[in-house]
Amino acid sequence: MKKISVVIPVHNEEKNIPIVYKETKEVLESMRKEKNYSYEIIFVNDGSTDNSLEILKELKKKDPYLRVLNMDRQRGQASALTAGFFYAKGDIIVSMDGDGQNDPIYIKDLVETLKRGYKVVTGYRQKRKVPFLTRVLPSKIANWLISLVTGVKVHDNGCSLKAYVSEVPKRLQIPHGFHRFLPAFFGVKNEEVCEMKVIDRPRLYGKSHYNLKRVFEVLRDLISIFFILRNPQKYEKIFLFLFIFFLISNSILLLYTLITPSYWVFIVDFLFFLFTGSCFIIWKNLKRFNKAQVEGVFKVEEIL
């Protein structure tokens, strides 16, 4: 009997949780009866300050198939997903948002598609009810760049609705912000990933956690992904050396420019300044990634 684990991170989603739970429960119950699947629903409470945890505790009292992981504090979606993946017991792990935008009805198709030999099936959101200029367009550009850098051709990395063969999301700890590069972040090959079109629903209640700052964070972290997917330990040392080299060179050129003003030396100094900043960003991200694999990115305070 195959077991499905559905991982749902939540932060201040008190009004959405009962609806998302009910819809997900209905889908998984029908799969249990029709296809003989076992299942568990894992809600990860990521430091909510509203009544989310109390609501989850009440639901847990009535449902043995429900598990609740209560994080020690708010650590972000990447950490919450990592915790859910770590504690999931299923052969198949499905992730989805807790705001109601991901329709659980697609879990059936995700799982059935996964059985065709893929390691990941990821949702591709259609008919998105969000502003084009501030949400859709930046998302398209970011997804194109992620595909270019990683070699995994996915149109919508930002869709949380994904199904994995269980060993895939358990491979790595996901540092803050790097959930935006799933599934490529887990080192899967392009041919191991399948996209499935899903209708994106409006958020049921509450306020979106999205802002334009995230677009710049994606671009910042994207520079590092190429090296993280190869040999992050080696490249951490290389970029530390390059950062120190360019920093010293930049300081010497700056001092020279102040003593003997020169247009061309200033241009070279400016370029070295850009190289210094780029190497620092890449080195910091590589260091953060390597540290996360050793120390972990989550701490669960309570398991219900």
Buried (B, 14 or more C-beta within 10 A) or exposed (E): EBBBBBBBBBBBBBBBBBBBBEBBBEBBEBBBEEEEBBBBBBBBBBBBEBBBBEBBBEBBEEEEBBBBBBBEEBBBBBBBBBBBBBBBEBBBBBBBBBBBBBBBBBBBBBBBBBEEEBBBBBBBBEEBEBEEEEBEEBBEEBBEBBBEBBEBBBBBBBBBBBBBBBEBBBBBBBBBBBBBBBBBBBBBEEEBBBBBEBBBBEBBEBEEEBEEEBBEBBEBBBBBBBBBBEEBEEBBEBBBEBBBBBBEBBEEBBEBBEEEEEEEBBEBBBEBBEBBBBBBBBBBBBBBBBBBBEEEBBEBEEEB
